């Protein structure tokens, strides 16, 4: 049986499709499914590679009760020449931050949808009553650009309220080695005083607090939640930050914009700075359910991160 499927999405009466990979069909009831893992690919959009790595991780843990799903977020050049089944597509930057899908002269689309809303749709479908009655846990994990996706999605999505109405299903978000993070106010790590946070001089980087780096000028999906709700609900979400011990290089895929560099010089520093920031931000509110885990000996390597014992513990339990 093929692992490739098409997700049907109806928008304003128009029918669209999005490809995804799954080790089980999403329309067949299955009481053996205890957990679901939604894996978000990186900037190269290699959904098959990420799906294979997640399946390898499950094999290592001898995990047979997990539903593994990897959606594909294409850009226009990824679309097939024949467009008989209209597929959704995004810009190369837009899908990572929940922007709306696109329409073009060559591939006209009457309606548009946020890439975050696609994951909302997936979560809503797998939690339908009677489909996976033993499902108790959903993990949404992404590496690199996928980590950027999961970080912002965890802050802005309202899907947990839908899931709570359908039973006792926990959702955990795993953010692995992203180039940048979503900050909740204007403070950034101090270069002169490690562990402290200061407001940057705006003239040196005037757009530093615009979304996707901060909460100014939110896109339509995030604006629907609003700044106050984002800050409140993100602190209550269960989020694990995985950083590779060796992810310290300034490679060609590392975001080198001034907005990103204000967060740290490399991915490892940006991750450790961010968890310190999150703890500081929520110190006067309820304790955040956020934690950092360092993956020993691994750099910017999706397979190495997904198959690490730290990631497997997040995906499949201890």
Backbone bond lengths (Angstrom), bond angles and torsions (degrees), N, CA, C in turn:
res aa  C-N    CA-C-N  psi(-1)  N-CA   C-N-CA  omega(-1)  CA-C   N-CA-C  phi
1 X - - - 1.471 - - 1.526 109.23 -
2 X 1.314 117.77 133.97 1.455 121.62 179.79 1.518 110.89 -69.64
3 X 1.330 115.55 151.02 1.457 120.83 176.88 1.519 111.78 -91.38
4 X 1.329 118.05 -5.53 1.460 122.34 -175.44 1.523 110.99 -90.93
5 X 1.322 115.69 131.27 1.465 121.60 -179.35 1.523 108.81 -135.74
6 X 1.332 115.75 170.09 1.449 122.32 175.89 1.513 108.59 -122.20
7 X 1.331 115.69 127.90 1.452 121.93 178.11 1.519 108.36 -91.37
8 X 1.324 116.90 120.66 1.461 121.60 178.72 1.526 109.39 -86.69
9 X 1.330 116.06 128.87 1.462 121.94 179.00 1.513 108.17 -130.52
10 X 1.321 116.83 125.35 1.462 121.24 179.51 1.523 109.09 -103.78
11 X 1.333 116.04 126.49 1.456 122.41 -179.30 1.515 109.13 -127.20
12 X 1.313 116.00 114.46 1.467 120.82 178.31 1.523 112.36 52.50
13 X 1.331 115.79 41.55 1.448 121.02 178.01 1.513 114.67 83.52
14 X 1.321 118.04 -7.37 1.465 122.74 178.15 1.528 109.36 -96.74
15 X 1.340 116.74 140.38 1.457 121.19 -177.87 1.531 110.15 -103.55
16 X 1.326 114.53 129.60 1.460 121.84 179.03 1.520 109.41 -129.15
17 X 1.325 114.56 167.82 1.460 118.91 -179.13 1.522 110.58 -134.99
18 X 1.332 114.24 155.35 1.458 121.57 174.92 1.521 107.69 -141.67
19 X 1.322 116.47 132.01 1.450 119.54 179.95 1.521 112.04 -75.81
20 X 1.316 116.30 148.05 1.459 121.27 172.82 1.521 108.93 -152.71
21 X 1.316 115.27 159.26 1.456 122.34 176.52 1.517 108.26 -111.05
22 X 1.317 115.78 142.47 1.459 119.83 -179.26 1.522 109.81 -153.90
23 X 1.312 115.74 145.65 1.461 119.07 177.43 1.523 111.92 -85.12
24 X 1.328 117.27 -2.35 1.464 122.66 175.64 1.520 108.87 -146.41
25 X 1.329 118.21 147.20 1.466 119.49 174.87 1.521 110.36 -68.86
26 X 1.329 116.72 147.03 1.456 120.87 -177.60 1.524 113.36 -90.89
27 X 1.310 116.64 5.78 1.466 119.60 -179.78 1.523 112.48 -111.98
28 X 1.323 117.46 -1.06 1.459 121.33 -176.01 1.524 110.43 -109.10
29 X 1.318 118.99 119.62 1.468 120.65 178.55 1.524 111.26 -56.69
30 X 1.326 115.95 140.25 1.465 120.67 -176.58 1.527 108.49 -152.36
31 X 1.312 116.17 106.94 1.469 120.89 -177.61 1.524 112.58 -78.06
32 X 1.339 118.05 -7.29 1.466 119.66 -179.62 1.528 112.21 -82.26
33 X 1.324 117.69 -13.61 1.466 121.05 -178.73 1.521 109.73 -76.45
34 X 1.322 115.59 117.16 1.464 121.16 179.18 1.525 112.46 -104.36
35 X 1.320 115.59 -27.44 1.457 119.63 -179.34 1.528 109.12 -141.47
36 X 1.320 115.05 157.66 1.469 120.95 177.03 1.516 108.24 -128.67
37 X 1.328 116.08 136.16 1.462 122.29 179.19 1.528 107.95 -121.52
38 X 1.323 116.37 116.16 1.459 121.63 175.82 1.524 107.10 -101.56
39 X 1.336 116.02 117.73 1.467 122.36 -174.23 1.532 108.80 -105.99
40 X 1.335 116.41 123.04 1.471 121.09 179.72 1.525 108.90 -100.21
41 X 1.311 116.23 124.27 1.467 121.88 -175.67 1.526 111.78 -70.86
42 X 1.342 114.88 173.87 1.453 121.80 -179.72 1.522 112.83 -92.21
43 X 1.334 115.59 -165.41 1.461 121.02 -171.15 1.523 113.62 -65.08
44 X 1.347 117.89 -25.66 1.467 120.32 178.75 1.528 112.18 -81.02
45 X 1.305 116.60 -4.07 1.471 123.35 176.35 1.533 112.03 61.00
46 X 1.331 114.68 36.75 1.465 120.82 -179.08 1.525 110.06 -85.18
47 X 1.321 115.82 69.33 1.461 119.67 -179.23 1.528 112.26 -58.82
48 X 1.359 120.36 -42.88 1.470 119.27 179.08 1.528 113.03 -59.79
49 X 1.349 116.91 -39.19 1.453 119.28 179.52 1.511 112.40 -66.09
50 X 1.319 117.07 -42.22 1.465 120.76 178.78 1.524 110.75 -67.05
51 X 1.321 115.86 -39.06 1.467 120.09 178.02 1.525 110.76 -63.08
52 X 1.340 116.29 -43.15 1.467 120.19 178.77 1.521 111.44 -62.95
53 X 1.338 117.21 -39.67 1.466 120.46 179.31 1.530 110.84 -64.92
54 X 1.325 116.67 -41.46 1.467 119.52 178.86 1.520 111.12 -65.05
55 X 1.324 116.64 -38.85 1.473 118.98 177.46 1.529 110.73 -66.93
56 X 1.326 117.27 -36.80 1.459 120.11 176.27 1.521 110.27 -63.07
57 X 1.321 116.48 -42.33 1.468 120.53 177.88 1.532 110.48 -59.83
58 X 1.324 116.83 -41.37 1.471 120.31 178.48 1.522 111.03 -65.52
59 X 1.325 116.69 -37.72 1.467 120.44 178.41 1.524 110.80 -65.15
60 X 1.337 116.72 -42.02 1.465 120.20 178.40 1.519 110.58 -58.08
61 X 1.316 116.75 -41.44 1.464 121.50 -179.33 1.526 113.20 -85.78
62 X 1.339 116.56 1.18 1.461 121.28 -177.08 1.527 110.59 53.78
63 X 1.316 113.97 40.33 1.452 121.50 -178.36 1.529 109.43 -90.54
64 X 1.321 116.64 114.99 1.464 121.66 -177.52 1.524 112.82 -111.30
65 X 1.337 116.73 -6.47 1.461 118.80 -176.29 1.503 114.20 -104.43
66 X 1.353 116.95 18.19 1.466 120.10 -177.79 1.516 111.49 -104.24
67 X 1.304 115.52 133.65 1.464 123.09 169.68 1.521 106.77 -89.13
68 X 1.331 118.22 123.56 1.465 122.52 -178.82 1.523 108.92 -114.69
69 X 1.321 115.93 126.15 1.463 121.88 -177.33 1.523 108.92 -130.48
70 X 1.324 116.45 131.89 1.461 120.79 174.41 1.519 109.00 -127.06
71 X 1.336 117.95 104.55 1.471 119.67 176.51 1.517 111.18 -73.23
72 X 1.327 115.84 155.01 1.467 122.08 178.26 1.516 108.43 -111.84
73 X 1.337 116.76 121.28 1.461 121.11 178.58 1.533 108.41 -105.79
74 X 1.334 117.91 93.09 1.468 120.54 -173.94 1.524 112.92 -80.60
75 X 1.328 115.33 155.96 1.452 121.50 164.83 1.526 106.68 -100.11
76 X 1.317 117.73 173.25 1.466 119.63 -171.25 1.525 112.35 -59.60
77 X 1.330 117.71 -38.44 1.464 120.07 -178.13 1.524 112.67 -67.86
78 X 1.332 118.02 -14.30 1.465 121.25 177.40 1.521 112.46 -81.55
79 X 1.322 117.98 -15.63 1.453 120.55 -173.76 1.523 110.89 -71.44
80 X 1.329 117.23 146.22 1.470 120.25 177.67 1.520 110.74 -67.94
81 X 1.330 115.82 157.01 1.468 119.66 179.59 1.522 111.12 -62.02
82 X 1.322 115.74 -38.83 1.461 119.89 177.31 1.523 108.79 -85.63
83 X 1.320 116.21 121.56 1.460 120.78 -176.08 1.525 110.66 -111.52
84 X 1.334 116.25 42.30 1.463 120.32 -177.26 1.526 111.24 -66.90
85 X 1.341 116.57 -29.00 1.461 120.96 175.28 1.525 107.01 -113.44
86 X 1.336 118.90 101.88 1.467 121.24 -173.77 1.533 111.66 -56.22
87 X 1.318 115.70 121.04 1.453 121.69 178.62 1.524 110.06 -101.99
88 X 1.297 116.02 145.98 1.448 121.31 174.09 1.526 109.31 -74.50
89 X 1.333 117.01 148.86 1.462 120.08 175.73 1.524 109.07 -151.42
90 X 1.349 115.17 158.15 1.458 122.31 -175.34 1.521 109.85 -130.51
91 X 1.327 115.85 174.47 1.459 119.62 168.70 1.525 107.87 -77.66
92 X 1.335 116.58 163.72 1.463 120.26 -176.93 1.517 111.97 -65.50
93 X 1.324 118.21 -25.33 1.463 121.47 176.53 1.523 111.58 -95.86
94 X 1.336 116.63 -30.51 1.454 120.55 -171.09 1.516 115.66 -65.26
95 X 1.335 117.25 -39.58 1.467 118.62 -176.81 1.531 110.99 -64.92
96 X 1.332 117.38 -28.76 1.464 121.46 -176.44 1.523 112.78 -69.60
97 X 1.331 116.95 -22.65 1.455 120.34 -173.58 1.526 113.38 -121.01
98 X 1.325 116.28 14.67 1.460 119.13 174.63 1.503 115.20 82.19
99 X 1.327 118.16 18.33 1.463 120.44 178.42 1.526 110.55 -69.46
100 X 1.321 115.73 168.25 1.453 121.10 179.53 1.529 110.76 -73.19
101 X 1.324 115.37 149.32 1.467 120.43 172.77 1.520 108.73 -63.69
102 X 1.343 115.89 168.28 1.456 120.98 -170.84 1.528 112.74 -111.43
103 X 1.303 114.21 166.21 1.462 123.02 170.47 1.520 106.77 -132.63
104 X 1.334 116.59 143.87 1.460 120.35 178.68 1.526 109.33 -138.26
105 X 1.306 115.68 171.37 1.466 119.29 178.09 1.526 110.58 -63.31
106 X 1.322 115.95 -37.93 1.465 119.80 -179.64 1.518 111.76 -76.10
107 X 1.322 116.87 -34.96 1.466 121.82 -179.28 1.528 109.01 -128.56
108 X 1.324 116.53 75.18 1.468 119.35 -177.61 1.524 111.95 -70.57
109 X 1.311 115.83 138.23 1.466 122.69 177.91 1.528 107.75 -132.16
110 X 1.307 116.64 128.45 1.454 120.65 -177.83 1.525 112.02 -74.37
111 X 1.345 116.60 -28.46 1.462 120.97 -176.53 1.518 109.75 -128.72
112 X 1.318 116.18 159.58 1.463 121.72 -177.09 1.529 108.67 -133.09
113 X 1.343 116.04 155.91 1.454 120.37 -176.99 1.530 109.37 -146.48
114 X 1.311 116.00 143.80 1.459 120.78 176.85 1.533 110.05 -68.60
115 X 1.331 116.02 143.52 1.474 119.11 174.50 1.526 110.52 -62.20
116 X 1.336 117.70 -29.61 1.473 120.15 175.99 1.526 110.44 -66.93
117 X 1.328 116.70 -36.90 1.471 119.96 178.96 1.526 111.19 -66.07
118 X 1.336 117.12 -26.61 1.468 119.62 175.55 1.523 110.06 -63.93
119 X 1.329 117.21 -43.90 1.468 119.48 177.85 1.524 110.31 -67.61
120 X 1.326 117.81 -36.04 1.470 119.79 172.45 1.525 110.12 -55.34
121 X 1.332 116.16 -43.82 1.469 120.82 -179.78 1.522 111.07 -62.80
122 X 1.329 117.05 -43.56 1.466 120.52 178.63 1.525 111.14 -61.35
123 X 1.335 116.17 -46.19 1.472 119.56 -179.30 1.519 110.17 -63.46
124 X 1.318 117.16 -42.26 1.466 120.20 179.44 1.523 111.35 -61.83
125 X 1.337 115.83 -37.44 1.471 118.80 -177.73 1.524 112.19 -72.05
126 X 1.317 117.72 -41.28 1.468 118.14 -177.02 1.518 112.32 -76.10
127 X 1.344 117.27 -12.25 1.472 119.76 177.53 1.520 112.23 -102.29
128 X 1.328 117.02 12.40 1.467 119.06 176.69 1.524 110.34 -60.82
129 X 1.318 117.67 136.54 1.469 120.75 -178.84 1.528 112.04 -54.42
130 X 1.323 115.77 131.19 1.461 121.74 175.21 1.507 114.74 89.30
131 X 1.334 119.15 -13.06 1.460 120.11 -176.80 1.532 111.12 -77.08
132 X 1.296 117.00 -56.75 1.473 122.23 176.71 1.532 107.56 -125.47
133 X 1.319 118.00 77.94 1.464 121.30 -170.88 1.518 114.74 -63.65
134 X 1.332 118.37 -20.34 1.463 120.84 179.92 1.526 112.92 -94.54
135 X 1.326 116.69 1.33 1.467 120.77 -177.65 1.525 110.15 -64.76
136 X 1.333 116.35 125.80 1.464 120.19 -179.46 1.525 112.69 -127.87
137 X 1.336 117.03 -7.68 1.464 118.97 -173.58 1.527 110.63 -152.20
138 X 1.329 115.58 134.43 1.459 122.21 175.37 1.525 107.72 -121.95
139 X 1.324 116.26 130.52 1.459 122.07 176.95 1.526 107.85 -117.53
140 X 1.326 116.45 128.22 1.457 121.80 176.36 1.521 106.64 -113.30
141 X 1.325 116.81 113.24 1.453 122.01 -171.69 1.518 110.74 -126.52
142 X 1.326 116.49 140.47 1.454 120.41 177.37 1.512 110.30 -145.78
143 X 1.324 116.19 146.43 1.457 122.02 178.13 1.525 110.01 -114.94
144 X 1.332 117.02 141.02 1.458 123.21 177.45 1.536 109.85 60.56
145 X 1.334 119.28 -118.10 1.464 119.50 177.20 1.523 110.77 -61.09
146 X 1.338 116.63 -32.42 1.458 119.70 174.35 1.515 111.83 -65.10
147 X 1.342 116.93 -32.46 1.457 120.70 175.03 1.519 111.42 -67.24
148 X 1.342 116.73 -38.62 1.462 119.64 173.95 1.531 109.95 -58.50
149 X 1.314 115.43 -45.83 1.466 121.92 179.58 1.528 110.37 -56.09
150 X 1.333 116.62 -52.27 1.462 120.37 -174.03 1.520 111.45 -66.71
151 X 1.330 118.35 -37.39 1.457 121.68 177.87 1.526 111.01 -58.53
152 X 1.327 117.39 -49.46 1.470 120.55 -179.30 1.529 111.60 -71.33
153 X 1.325 116.16 -38.61 1.462 119.55 179.67 1.525 111.07 -62.41
154 X 1.326 116.92 -42.11 1.462 120.49 179.86 1.525 111.39 -60.52
155 X 1.338 116.25 -32.97 1.457 120.29 -179.04 1.523 112.76 -77.93
156 X 1.327 117.34 -34.07 1.456 119.65 -170.18 1.507 117.52 -105.54
157 X 1.343 118.09 -18.26 1.467 119.68 -174.07 1.528 112.32 -74.07
158 X 1.327 114.39 145.12 1.466 120.86 175.11 1.520 111.44 -105.57
159 X 1.343 117.87 12.91 1.460 120.53 -172.82 1.521 112.68 -66.47
160 X 1.322 118.33 -24.16 1.465 119.24 -178.23 1.520 111.90 -62.32
161 X 1.332 117.83 -32.18 1.461 119.75 177.99 1.521 111.22 -66.81
162 X 1.336 116.67 -33.80 1.469 121.28 175.93 1.524 110.19 -67.43
163 X 1.332 115.80 -45.22 1.464 120.91 -177.55 1.521 111.01 -64.74
164 X 1.322 117.03 -39.61 1.470 120.05 -179.24 1.516 111.72 -60.36
165 X 1.322 117.11 -34.43 1.467 120.24 179.88 1.521 112.38 -70.98
166 X 1.328 116.44 -15.19 1.468 120.26 -175.89 1.525 112.98 -102.89
167 X 1.304 118.08 3.09 1.464 119.79 177.94 1.511 111.52 137.62
168 X 1.309 115.34 -177.65 1.461 121.17 -177.58 1.530 110.16 -88.20
169 X 1.292 114.81 77.76 1.466 121.41 179.37 1.526 107.85 -115.90
170 X 1.315 116.50 122.79 1.459 121.79 179.75 1.529 109.86 -90.66
171 X 1.318 116.28 145.44 1.457 121.70 175.65 1.525 108.68 -118.53
172 X 1.320 115.53 131.93 1.454 121.96 176.29 1.528 108.86 -124.49
173 X 1.313 116.76 139.83 1.458 122.99 -179.11 1.528 108.29 -112.30
174 X 1.333 116.75 130.64 1.464 121.12 -178.54 1.525 108.22 -120.24
175 X 1.326 115.81 117.43 1.462 123.84 -174.71 1.527 107.56 -109.28
176 X 1.330 117.31 111.82 1.469 120.98 -174.12 1.528 111.50 -116.65
177 X 1.323 116.19 120.46 1.475 124.24 170.22 1.531 115.42 49.54
178 X 1.345 119.83 46.29 1.462 118.25 176.39 1.525 111.30 -76.05
179 X 1.327 116.18 161.60 1.462 121.27 176.06 1.521 112.19 -76.77
180 X 1.331 117.01 -24.89 1.456 120.48 -178.53 1.517 109.84 -154.51
181 X 1.336 114.39 165.58 1.460 121.85 -178.02 1.526 109.63 -129.23
182 X 1.329 114.80 163.67 1.456 121.61 175.79 1.528 109.06 -90.70
183 X 1.335 116.17 115.08 1.464 120.90 176.32 1.525 109.53 -91.10
184 X 1.325 115.58 148.01 1.457 121.93 -169.87 1.526 113.97 -98.32
185 X 1.332 117.10 -7.95 1.456 121.76 171.23 1.526 107.52 -149.69
186 X 1.316 117.77 -168.56 1.457 120.91 -172.31 1.524 113.95 -84.34
187 X 1.309 118.98 -2.50 1.465 119.89 -179.94 1.524 111.49 -76.31
188 X 1.353 114.47 146.65 1.452 121.65 175.66 1.531 108.36 -137.42
189 X 1.335 117.16 163.33 1.470 119.42 -178.46 1.532 111.48 -58.80
190 X 1.313 115.46 137.30 1.464 120.87 177.16 1.524 109.89 -79.02
191 X 1.321 116.48 131.50 1.459 120.40 177.24 1.521 111.27 -76.55
192 X 1.316 117.06 -27.93 1.459 121.19 -176.54 1.523 112.48 -87.86
193 X 1.322 116.20 -26.84 1.467 120.21 -174.89 1.530 108.92 -131.19
194 X 1.343 118.27 87.37 1.473 121.25 -178.84 1.526 111.72 -54.25
195 X 1.325 115.15 136.05 1.455 120.50 -178.78 1.509 113.56 92.61
196 X 1.346 116.57 -8.55 1.452 120.90 177.71 1.529 109.92 -106.67
197 X 1.338 115.26 160.96 1.457 120.41 -177.93 1.520 109.15 -131.33
198 X 1.317 115.55 134.86 1.458 121.56 -176.41 1.522 109.24 -133.91
199 X 1.322 115.90 162.00 1.461 120.64 175.30 1.521 107.90 -87.00
200 X 1.332 118.65 121.08 1.471 120.90 -178.46 1.527 111.93 -64.46
201 X 1.311 115.36 157.33 1.462 120.76 173.28 1.528 107.53 -71.88
202 X 1.317 116.88 115.31 1.467 121.05 -171.36 1.523 112.39 -60.42
203 X 1.312 117.35 -30.10 1.469 119.29 -176.83 1.521 112.63 -66.17
204 X 1.336 117.34 -23.30 1.463 120.04 179.53 1.525 112.30 -81.23
205 X 1.334 116.11 -21.39 1.471 120.93 -179.98 1.529 107.48 -158.90
206 X 1.319 118.17 77.04 1.469 121.37 -168.41 1.515 115.72 -62.63
207 X 1.330 118.22 -21.71 1.469 119.93 -177.01 1.532 111.71 -103.91
208 X 1.330 116.91 19.56 1.465 119.81 -171.06 1.521 113.64 -62.03
209 X 1.351 117.56 -25.52 1.466 118.96 -175.74 1.525 112.48 -106.51
210 X 1.322 116.71 10.39 1.468 119.23 174.81 1.527 109.26 -77.30
211 X 1.327 115.81 149.08 1.453 120.03 174.32 1.532 108.36 -59.54
212 X 1.314 122.63 132.29 1.443 128.96 26.01 1.518 115.31 -96.67
213 X 1.343 116.75 0.26 1.462 120.13 -176.63 1.528 112.06 -88.82
214 X 1.331 116.73 -27.73 1.454 122.24 -179.80 1.520 110.26 -142.45
215 X 1.313 116.03 -163.78 1.463 120.50 -173.04 1.524 114.41 -106.24
216 X 1.326 117.33 12.37 1.465 120.00 172.63 1.528 109.40 -86.16
217 X 1.326 115.84 147.44 1.476 122.09 175.31 1.525 111.58 53.55
218 X 1.318 116.08 54.31 1.464 121.74 -179.48 1.527 111.11 -65.10
219 X 1.332 116.35 150.25 1.468 119.23 172.53 1.525 109.29 -74.28
220 X 1.314 117.15 175.93 1.473 120.35 -171.77 1.517 112.60 -62.84
221 X 1.343 117.75 -38.15 1.467 120.03 -179.13 1.521 110.44 -65.51
222 X 1.328 117.42 -48.78 1.454 120.84 -178.21 1.528 111.03 -69.56
223 X 1.323 117.57 -35.04 1.465 120.84 179.33 1.524 111.56 -64.78
224 X 1.330 116.24 -28.83 1.463 119.54 178.00 1.523 110.72 -62.60
225 X 1.324 117.33 -35.88 1.464 120.94 175.17 1.521 110.03 -75.08
226 X 1.323 117.19 -46.63 1.451 121.45 -179.32 1.519 112.31 90.51
227 X 1.321 115.78 155.44 1.459 121.47 -174.64 1.522 112.37 -59.73
228 X 1.331 117.96 -47.02 1.463 120.39 -176.35 1.524 111.60 -61.90
229 X 1.339 116.61 -44.38 1.468 119.84 -179.09 1.527 110.89 -68.25
230 X 1.333 117.55 -38.03 1.463 120.24 178.17 1.520 109.91 -58.80
231 X 1.318 117.24 -49.07 1.463 120.83 -179.46 1.523 111.84 -62.18
232 X 1.299 116.58 -41.17 1.468 120.14 -177.76 1.517 111.93 -69.86
233 X 1.339 117.14 -52.17 1.466 119.45 -173.30 1.523 112.61 -72.87
234 X 1.333 117.93 -30.77 1.460 119.73 -179.41 1.530 110.90 -63.18
235 X 1.318 116.90 -36.31 1.453 120.17 178.26 1.510 113.67 -65.61
236 X 1.322 117.02 -23.85 1.461 121.53 -179.29 1.523 112.94 -93.25
237 X 1.312 117.22 -9.66 1.461 120.60 -178.78 1.524 110.65 -77.32
238 X 1.330 114.93 151.62 1.465 121.32 176.51 1.521 108.04 -90.85
239 X 1.343 116.34 108.65 1.463 121.28 -174.43 1.523 109.58 -128.82
240 X 1.325 116.03 130.09 1.460 122.14 174.54 1.523 108.26 -113.09
241 X 1.324 116.16 130.19 1.461 122.32 177.32 1.520 107.74 -104.98
242 X 1.318 116.58 117.62 1.459 121.83 176.89 1.526 108.58 -104.01
243 X 1.329 116.29 124.70 1.463 119.80 176.93 1.520 108.17 -124.15
244 X 1.319 115.81 131.76 1.454 120.66 177.55 1.524 110.40 -72.47
245 X 1.301 116.66 131.08 1.467 121.27 -178.55 1.524 111.60 -55.10
246 X 1.333 116.46 -34.03 1.462 120.78 -176.36 1.523 113.05 -101.51
247 X 1.322 118.08 12.29 1.463 119.93 179.61 1.528 108.95 -84.06
248 X 1.313 115.19 65.69 1.464 121.90 -175.15 1.518 113.18 -118.38
249 X 1.325 117.79 1.74 1.464 121.26 -178.00 1.524 110.56 -83.02
250 X 1.326 115.68 153.64 1.461 121.63 173.65 1.528 107.71 -99.26
251 X 1.336 115.93 74.30 1.459 121.11 -175.88 1.518 110.72 -81.08
252 X 1.328 115.96 176.59 1.465 121.15 -174.00 1.521 112.72 -68.03
253 X 1.317 118.69 -20.54 1.456 121.04 179.75 1.526 112.56 -89.94
254 X 1.326 118.04 -9.57 1.460 121.04 179.70 1.525 109.74 -71.10
255 X 1.313 116.52 130.74 1.458 121.98 177.47 1.533 108.69 -64.64
256 X 1.337 116.13 115.40 1.456 121.53 -177.69 1.532 112.26 -106.46
257 X 1.313 116.86 13.86 1.461 119.71 177.92 1.528 109.56 -65.70
258 X 1.333 116.42 160.17 1.462 118.85 178.60 1.524 110.76 -63.49
259 X 1.339 116.30 -32.94 1.467 119.88 179.11 1.529 110.98 -61.82
260 X 1.334 116.46 -42.15 1.461 120.70 -179.46 1.527 111.09 -75.11
261 X 1.332 117.59 -38.47 1.458 120.11 -177.39 1.523 112.25 -66.14
262 X 1.328 117.05 -23.75 1.463 119.76 174.49 1.531 111.62 -65.07
263 X 1.332 117.34 -17.99 1.457 121.52 -179.72 1.527 112.50 -89.13
264 X 1.341 117.92 -11.06 1.458 121.47 -179.18 1.513 110.73 142.87
265 X 1.343 115.93 166.61 1.453 120.13 -174.42 1.511 115.46 -82.64
266 X 1.330 118.37 -20.62 1.463 121.99 179.40 1.523 108.93 -151.20
267 X 1.319 116.78 176.63 1.464 119.82 -174.86 1.529 112.29 -65.27
268 X 1.322 117.08 -38.14 1.460 118.97 -179.93 1.528 110.13 -62.43
269 X 1.330 117.29 -47.05 1.460 120.47 179.85 1.526 111.05 -65.68
270 X 1.318 117.36 -38.47 1.461 120.06 -179.50 1.531 110.88 -64.62
271 X 1.340 116.26 -36.05 1.464 119.11 178.34 1.511 112.20 -70.16
272 X 1.328 117.50 -45.53 1.469 119.91 -179.44 1.528 111.14 -68.69
273 X 1.340 116.76 -35.45 1.470 119.31 175.06 1.519 111.16 -63.66
274 X 1.329 115.83 -39.38 1.463 119.30 -174.53 1.528 112.14 -68.50
275 X 1.318 117.44 -42.64 1.469 117.65 -179.81 1.519 110.09 -65.78
276 X 1.345 117.74 -34.81 1.466 120.26 175.50 1.528 110.31 -64.61
277 X 1.333 115.54 -39.21 1.459 120.15 178.27 1.529 111.26 -65.31
278 X 1.332 117.05 -45.22 1.460 120.86 -179.14 1.526 110.24 -60.29
279 X 1.308 116.89 -43.65 1.464 120.11 178.18 1.520 111.21 -62.33
280 X 1.329 116.74 -39.32 1.462 120.57 177.99 1.531 111.09 -68.33
281 X 1.314 116.69 -42.09 1.462 120.24 -176.60 1.526 111.66 -61.87
282 X 1.335 116.53 -40.84 1.462 120.56 -174.80 1.530 113.73 -96.87
283 X 1.290 118.78 12.92 1.463 119.28 -171.86 1.530 113.11 -65.40
284 X 1.325 117.41 -26.13 1.457 119.70 -179.63 1.530 112.26 -99.06
285 X 1.337 116.16 3.73 1.467 120.36 178.56 1.519 108.31 -113.98
286 X 1.319 116.79 -160.91 1.461 119.09 177.44 1.522 109.60 -66.54
287 X 1.339 117.65 143.93 1.474 119.72 -178.96 1.527 110.36 -57.61
288 X 1.316 117.64 129.21 1.458 119.55 -178.94 1.522 111.87 -71.87
289 X 1.298 116.60 145.58 1.466 122.58 178.18 1.529 108.32 -93.19
290 X 1.307 115.62 54.73 1.461 122.75 -177.68 1.523 108.30 -121.69
291 X 1.325 116.19 139.96 1.462 118.39 176.51 1.523 110.34 -146.84
292 X 1.312 115.08 155.23 1.457 122.67 179.13 1.513 109.83 -109.55
293 X 1.350 116.83 136.64 1.459 121.71 172.61 1.522 108.53 -130.07
294 X 1.324 116.06 129.90 1.453 122.11 176.81 1.522 108.93 -91.55
295 X 1.326 116.60 130.18 1.467 121.99 179.42 1.529 107.77 -94.31
296 X 1.316 118.32 109.57 1.470 120.77 -174.25 1.531 112.69 -64.33
297 X 1.330 115.81 139.64 1.457 121.63 170.90 1.509 116.33 72.12
298 X 1.327 119.55 6.87 1.468 122.13 -176.23 1.520 109.23 -115.91
299 X 1.329 115.72 136.57 1.455 121.68 176.22 1.513 110.75 -100.64
300 X 1.340 116.36 -137.92 1.467 119.68 -178.71 1.523 108.85 -87.66
301 X 1.311 115.13 76.43 1.464 123.14 -169.76 1.525 108.19 -135.22
302 X 1.334 116.33 106.41 1.465 120.09 -176.60 1.523 111.90 -59.61
303 X 1.341 116.71 -46.95 1.469 119.84 -178.26 1.529 110.41 -63.50
304 X 1.329 116.26 -44.93 1.458 119.76 179.83 1.518 112.35 -61.46
305 X 1.325 116.30 -38.77 1.464 119.56 179.48 1.527 111.45 -71.03
306 X 1.338 117.17 -47.27 1.462 119.84 -176.82 1.530 112.68 -65.84
307 X 1.331 116.50 -30.10 1.464 119.74 -178.24 1.527 112.77 -94.06
308 X 1.318 117.69 -0.25 1.461 120.46 178.93 1.525 110.25 -67.52
309 X 1.314 116.33 156.88 1.463 119.60 179.29 1.525 110.93 -64.31
310 X 1.345 116.55 -29.85 1.461 119.76 179.27 1.527 110.67 -66.88
311 X 1.331 116.84 -44.60 1.469 119.98 178.63 1.521 111.08 -69.47
312 X 1.333 116.96 -39.80 1.463 119.41 179.95 1.514 110.93 -64.06
313 X 1.318 117.25 -36.44 1.460 120.03 177.51 1.524 110.46 -64.14
314 X 1.330 115.99 -37.86 1.473 119.91 177.14 1.525 111.24 -66.88
315 X 1.338 116.42 -44.22 1.461 120.62 -174.53 1.517 113.30 -74.69
316 X 1.330 116.45 -41.22 1.467 119.53 -169.35 1.525 114.19 -119.02
317 X 1.319 116.75 0.84 1.454 119.58 179.56 1.502 111.94 92.42
318 X 1.353 116.86 168.94 1.465 120.66 -176.83 1.519 112.49 -65.70
